[in-house]
């Protein structure tokens, strides 16, 4: 097609870019923060000998 223009991509080329909304980048960041939270919960249980909810005094 000789007269058509190439559309610009709406998603950033950098997969680590911090972008708002439902984008693949936000899903990457969400997964990373979930992994950090899960590891933090495991470390609290290992070093305190209590579950996370007991450690915070919720149960």
Jmol script that loads the backbone (N, CA, C; Angstrom):
load data "model"
ATOM      1  N   UNK A   1       0.835  -1.172   0.000  1.00  0.00           N
ATOM      2  CA  UNK A   1       0.000   0.000   0.000  1.00  0.00           C
ATOM      3  C   UNK A   1       0.879   1.234   0.000  1.00  0.00           C
ATOM      4  N   UNK A   2       0.874   1.901  -1.068  1.00  0.00           N
ATOM      5  CA  UNK A   2       1.790   3.018  -1.238  1.00  0.00           C
ATOM      6  C   UNK A   2       1.389   4.245  -0.425  1.00  0.00           C
ATOM      7  N   UNK A   3       0.085   4.479  -0.201  1.00  0.00           N
ATOM      8  CA  UNK A   3      -0.348   5.701   0.455  1.00  0.00           C
ATOM      9  C   UNK A   3      -0.553   5.581   1.957  1.00  0.00           C
ATOM     10  N   UNK A   4      -0.380   4.385   2.553  1.00  0.00           N
ATOM     11  CA  UNK A   4      -0.664   4.232   3.979  1.00  0.00           C
ATOM     12  C   UNK A   4       0.570   4.595   4.810  1.00  0.00           C
ATOM     13  N   UNK A   5       0.298   5.112   5.997  1.00  0.00           N
ATOM     14  CA  UNK A   5       1.380   5.474   6.914  1.00  0.00           C
ATOM     15  C   UNK A   5       1.570   4.357   7.925  1.00  0.00           C
ATOM     16  N   UNK A   6       2.781   4.229   8.418  1.00  0.00           N
ATOM     17  CA  UNK A   6       3.035   3.268   9.480  1.00  0.00           C
ATOM     18  C   UNK A   6       2.547   3.848  10.800  1.00  0.00           C
ATOM     19  N   UNK A   7       1.641   3.176  11.493  1.00  0.00           N
ATOM     20  CA  UNK A   7       1.174   3.711  12.782  1.00  0.00           C
ATOM     21  C   UNK A   7       2.277   3.586  13.829  1.00  0.00           C
ATOM     22  N   UNK A   8       2.328   4.557  14.722  1.00  0.00           N
ATOM     23  CA  UNK A   8       3.318   4.494  15.786  1.00  0.00           C
ATOM     24  C   UNK A   8       2.809   3.567  16.876  1.00  0.00           C
ATOM     25  N   UNK A   9       3.676   2.801  17.500  1.00  0.00           N
ATOM     26  CA  UNK A   9       3.224   1.890  18.554  1.00  0.00           C
ATOM     27  C   UNK A   9       2.728   2.679  19.767  1.00  0.00           C
ATOM     28  N   UNK A  10       1.641   2.194  20.374  1.00  0.00           N
ATOM     29  CA  UNK A  10       1.088   2.875  21.548  1.00  0.00           C
ATOM     30  C   UNK A  10       1.776   2.433  22.829  1.00  0.00           C
ATOM     31  N   UNK A  11       2.484   1.318  22.791  1.00  0.00           N
ATOM     32  CA  UNK A  11       3.188   0.797  23.961  1.00  0.00           C
ATOM     33  C   UNK A  11       4.662   1.110  23.813  1.00  0.00           C
ATOM     34  N   UNK A  12       5.279   1.527  24.902  1.00  0.00           N
ATOM     35  CA  UNK A  12       6.697   1.870  24.876  1.00  0.00           C
ATOM     36  C   UNK A  12       7.528   0.643  24.515  1.00  0.00           C
ATOM     37  N   UNK A  13       8.624   0.872  23.852  1.00  0.00           N
ATOM     38  CA  UNK A  13       9.515  -0.218  23.471  1.00  0.00           C
ATOM     39  C   UNK A  13      10.264  -0.791  24.662  1.00  0.00           C
ATOM     40  N   UNK A  14      10.421  -0.002  25.723  1.00  0.00           N
ATOM     41  CA  UNK A  14      11.148  -0.444  26.911  1.00  0.00           C
ATOM     42  C   UNK A  14      10.227  -1.281  27.796  1.00  0.00           C
ATOM     43  N   UNK A  15      10.490  -2.588  27.970  1.00  0.00           N
ATOM     44  CA  UNK A  15       9.599  -3.416  28.779  1.00  0.00           C
ATOM     45  C   UNK A  15       9.658  -3.087  30.268  1.00  0.00           C
ATOM     46  N   UNK A  16      10.640  -2.342  30.706  1.00  0.00           N
ATOM     47  CA  UNK A  16      10.758  -1.974  32.112  1.00  0.00           C
ATOM     48  C   UNK A  16      10.249  -0.571  32.399  1.00  0.00           C
ATOM     49  N   UNK A  17       9.690   0.105  31.418  1.00  0.00           N
ATOM     50  CA  UNK A  17       9.204   1.466  31.610  1.00  0.00           C
ATOM     51  C   UNK A  17       8.001   1.455  32.542  1.00  0.00           C
ATOM     52  N   UNK A  18       7.944   2.434  33.430  1.00  0.00           N
ATOM     53  CA  UNK A  18       6.828   2.550  34.353  1.00  0.00           C
ATOM     54  C   UNK A  18       5.729   3.351  33.679  1.00  0.00           C
ATOM     55  N   UNK A  19       4.612   2.683  33.369  1.00  0.00           N
ATOM     56  CA  UNK A  19       3.492   3.320  32.683  1.00  0.00           C
ATOM     57  C   UNK A  19       2.228   3.030  33.460  1.00  0.00           C
ATOM     58  N   UNK A  20       1.260   3.940  33.412  1.00  0.00           N
ATOM     59  CA  UNK A  20      -0.004   3.790  34.128  1.00  0.00           C
ATOM     60  C   UNK A  20      -1.036   3.139  33.224  1.00  0.00           C
ATOM     61  N   UNK A  21      -1.979   2.438  33.819  1.00  0.00           N
ATOM     62  CA  UNK A  21      -3.055   1.809  33.069  1.00  0.00           C
ATOM     63  C   UNK A  21      -2.803   0.327  32.879  1.00  0.00           C
ATOM     64  N   UNK A  22      -3.658  -0.303  32.109  1.00  0.00           N
ATOM     65  CA  UNK A  22      -3.545  -1.729  31.856  1.00  0.00           C
ATOM     66  C   UNK A  22      -2.636  -1.956  30.661  1.00  0.00           C
ATOM     67  N   UNK A  23      -1.349  -2.020  30.930  1.00  0.00           N
ATOM     68  CA  UNK A  23      -0.367  -2.229  29.879  1.00  0.00           C
ATOM     69  C   UNK A  23       0.500  -3.427  30.256  1.00  0.00           C
ATOM     70  N   UNK A  24       1.202  -4.005  29.306  1.00  0.00           N
ATOM     71  CA  UNK A  24       2.110  -5.106  29.657  1.00  0.00           C
ATOM     72  C   UNK A  24       3.171  -4.682  30.671  1.00  0.00           C
ATOM     73  N   UNK A  25       3.595  -3.423  30.625  1.00  0.00           N
ATOM     74  CA  UNK A  25       4.589  -2.957  31.577  1.00  0.00           C
ATOM     75  C   UNK A  25       4.036  -2.967  32.996  1.00  0.00           C
ATOM     76  N   UNK A  26       2.773  -2.567  33.159  1.00  0.00           N
ATOM     77  CA  UNK A  26       2.191  -2.552  34.506  1.00  0.00           C
ATOM     78  C   UNK A  26       2.046  -3.967  35.040  1.00  0.00           C
ATOM     79  N   UNK A  27       1.779  -4.925  34.184  1.00  0.00           N
ATOM     80  CA  UNK A  27       1.701  -6.318  34.630  1.00  0.00           C
ATOM     81  C   UNK A  27       3.079  -6.823  35.055  1.00  0.00           C
ATOM     82  N   UNK A  28       4.128  -6.400  34.364  1.00  0.00           N
ATOM     83  CA  UNK A  28       5.479  -6.776  34.782  1.00  0.00           C
ATOM     84  C   UNK A  28       5.785  -6.228  36.165  1.00  0.00           C
ATOM     85  N   UNK A  29       5.474  -4.950  36.391  1.00  0.00           N
ATOM     86  CA  UNK A  29       5.737  -4.341  37.696  1.00  0.00           C
ATOM     87  C   UNK A  29       4.881  -4.982  38.778  1.00  0.00           C
ATOM     88  N   UNK A  30       3.632  -5.290  38.478  1.00  0.00           N
ATOM     89  CA  UNK A  30       2.761  -5.931  39.447  1.00  0.00           C
ATOM     90  C   UNK A  30       3.340  -7.281  39.871  1.00  0.00           C
ATOM     91  N   UNK A  31       3.828  -8.048  38.931  1.00  0.00           N
ATOM     92  CA  UNK A  31       4.438  -9.336  39.246  1.00  0.00           C
ATOM     93  C   UNK A  31       5.692  -9.195  40.084  1.00  0.00           C
ATOM     94  N   UNK A  32       6.498  -8.192  39.792  1.00  0.00           N
ATOM     95  CA  UNK A  32       7.725  -7.975  40.562  1.00  0.00           C
ATOM     96  C   UNK A  32       7.415  -7.603  42.004  1.00  0.00           C
ATOM     97  N   UNK A  33       6.434  -6.692  42.188  1.00  0.00           N
ATOM     98  CA  UNK A  33       6.073  -6.304  43.548  1.00  0.00           C
ATOM     99  C   UNK A  33       5.432  -7.462  44.303  1.00  0.00           C
ATOM    100  N   UNK A  34       4.685  -8.306  43.619  1.00  0.00           N
ATOM    101  CA  UNK A  34       4.098  -9.479  44.261  1.00  0.00           C
ATOM    102  C   UNK A  34       5.186 -10.442  44.726  1.00  0.00           C
ATOM    103  N   UNK A  35       6.221 -10.619  43.915  1.00  0.00           N
ATOM    104  CA  UNK A  35       7.329 -11.489  44.309  1.00  0.00           C
ATOM    105  C   UNK A  35       8.061 -10.937  45.523  1.00  0.00           C
ATOM    106  N   UNK A  36       8.264  -9.634  45.561  1.00  0.00           N
ATOM    107  CA  UNK A  36       8.929  -9.010  46.709  1.00  0.00           C
ATOM    108  C   UNK A  36       8.080  -9.194  47.965  1.00  0.00           C
ATOM    109  N   UNK A  37       6.760  -9.013  47.860  1.00  0.00           N
ATOM    110  CA  UNK A  37       5.876  -9.194  49.005  1.00  0.00           C
ATOM    111  C   UNK A  37       5.851 -10.630  49.494  1.00  0.00           C
ATOM    112  N   UNK A  38       5.860 -11.572  48.585  1.00  0.00           N
ATOM    113  CA  UNK A  38       5.842 -12.979  48.960  1.00  0.00           C
ATOM    114  C   UNK A  38       7.136 -13.356  49.679  1.00  0.00           C
ATOM    115  N   UNK A  39       8.260 -12.917  49.173  1.00  0.00           N
ATOM    116  CA  UNK A  39       9.546 -13.194  49.829  1.00  0.00           C
ATOM    117  C   UNK A  39       9.601 -12.521  51.194  1.00  0.00           C
ATOM    118  N   UNK A  40       9.074 -11.302  51.317  1.00  0.00           N
ATOM    119  CA  UNK A  40       9.058 -10.609  52.606  1.00  0.00           C
ATOM    120  C   UNK A  40       8.208 -11.373  53.620  1.00  0.00           C
ATOM    121  N   UNK A  41       7.065 -11.902  53.190  1.00  0.00           N
ATOM    122  CA  UNK A  41       6.217 -12.678  54.093  1.00  0.00           C
ATOM    123  C   UNK A  41       6.923 -13.950  54.559  1.00  0.00           C
ATOM    124  N   UNK A  42       7.629 -14.611  53.653  1.00  0.00           N
ATOM    125  CA  UNK A  42       8.374 -15.814  54.026  1.00  0.00           C
ATOM    126  C   UNK A  42       9.482 -15.467  55.015  1.00  0.00           C
ATOM    127  N   UNK A  43      10.194 -14.370  54.785  1.00  0.00           N
ATOM    128  CA  UNK A  43      11.276 -13.979  55.697  1.00  0.00           C
ATOM    129  C   UNK A  43      10.742 -13.613  57.080  1.00  0.00           C
ATOM    130  N   UNK A  44       9.594 -12.967  57.151  1.00  0.00           N
ATOM    131  CA  UNK A  44       8.988 -12.656  58.451  1.00  0.00           C
ATOM    132  C   UNK A  44       8.680 -13.945  59.197  1.00  0.00           C
ATOM    133  N   UNK A  45       8.131 -14.924  58.516  1.00  0.00           N
ATOM    134  CA  UNK A  45       7.805 -16.188  59.160  1.00  0.00           C
ATOM    135  C   UNK A  45       9.057 -16.941  59.592  1.00  0.00           C
ATOM    136  N   UNK A  46      10.095 -16.909  58.775  1.00  0.00           N
ATOM    137  CA  UNK A  46      11.320 -17.639  59.110  1.00  0.00           C
ATOM    138  C   UNK A  46      12.016 -17.016  60.314  1.00  0.00           C
ATOM    139  N   UNK A  47      12.154 -15.693  60.333  1.00  0.00           N
ATOM    140  CA  UNK A  47      12.928 -15.046  61.388  1.00  0.00           C
ATOM    141  C   UNK A  47      12.138 -14.797  62.668  1.00  0.00           C
ATOM    142  N   UNK A  48      10.810 -14.713  62.596  1.00  0.00           N
ATOM    143  CA  UNK A  48      10.038 -14.457  63.815  1.00  0.00           C
ATOM    144  C   UNK A  48       9.442 -15.732  64.400  1.00  0.00           C
ATOM    145  N   UNK A  49       9.311 -16.759  63.594  1.00  0.00           N
ATOM    146  CA  UNK A  49       8.697 -17.990  64.068  1.00  0.00           C
ATOM    147  C   UNK A  49       7.183 -17.892  64.147  1.00  0.00           C
ATOM    148  N   UNK A  50       6.613 -16.847  63.629  1.00  0.00           N
ATOM    149  CA  UNK A  50       5.168 -16.642  63.629  1.00  0.00           C
ATOM    150  C   UNK A  50       4.701 -16.404  62.203  1.00  0.00           C
ATOM    151  N   UNK A  51       3.403 -16.585  62.003  1.00  0.00           N
ATOM    152  CA  UNK A  51       2.828 -16.238  60.708  1.00  0.00           C
ATOM    153  C   UNK A  51       2.771 -14.719  60.572  1.00  0.00           C
ATOM    154  N   UNK A  52       2.548 -14.257  59.363  1.00  0.00           N
ATOM    155  CA  UNK A  52       2.512 -12.815  59.106  1.00  0.00           C
ATOM    156  C   UNK A  52       1.383 -12.160  59.881  1.00  0.00           C
ATOM    157  N   UNK A  53       0.200 -12.779  59.903  1.00  0.00           N
ATOM    158  CA  UNK A  53      -0.940 -12.184  60.622  1.00  0.00           C
ATOM    159  C   UNK A  53      -0.704 -12.161  62.129  1.00  0.00           C
ATOM    160  N   UNK A  54      -0.068 -13.204  62.674  1.00  0.00           N
ATOM    161  CA  UNK A  54       0.276 -13.194  64.100  1.00  0.00           C
ATOM    162  C   UNK A  54       1.347 -12.157  64.385  1.00  0.00           C
ATOM    163  N   UNK A  55       2.281 -12.010  63.506  1.00  0.00           N
ATOM    164  CA  UNK A  55       3.357 -11.033  63.669  1.00  0.00           C
ATOM    165  C   UNK A  55       2.801  -9.612  63.743  1.00  0.00           C
ATOM    166  N   UNK A  56       1.780  -9.323  62.946  1.00  0.00           N
ATOM    167  CA  UNK A  56       1.155  -7.992  62.946  1.00  0.00           C
ATOM    168  C   UNK A  56       0.120  -7.844  64.059  1.00  0.00           C
ATOM    169  N   UNK A  57      -0.201  -8.938  64.751  1.00  0.00           N
ATOM    170  CA  UNK A  57      -1.173  -8.863  65.835  1.00  0.00           C
ATOM    171  C   UNK A  57      -2.615  -8.921  65.368  1.00  0.00           C
ATOM    172  N   UNK A  58      -2.842  -9.388  64.160  1.00  0.00           N
ATOM    173  CA  UNK A  58      -4.206  -9.459  63.647  1.00  0.00           C
ATOM    174  C   UNK A  58      -4.912 -10.694  64.197  1.00  0.00           C
ATOM    175  N   UNK A  59      -4.203 -11.801  64.339  1.00  0.00           N
ATOM    176  CA  UNK A  59      -4.796 -13.033  64.887  1.00  0.00           C
ATOM    177  C   UNK A  59      -4.263 -13.295  66.279  1.00  0.00           C
TER     178      UNK A  59
END
end "model"
wireframe off; spacefill off
backbone 0.3
color backbone group
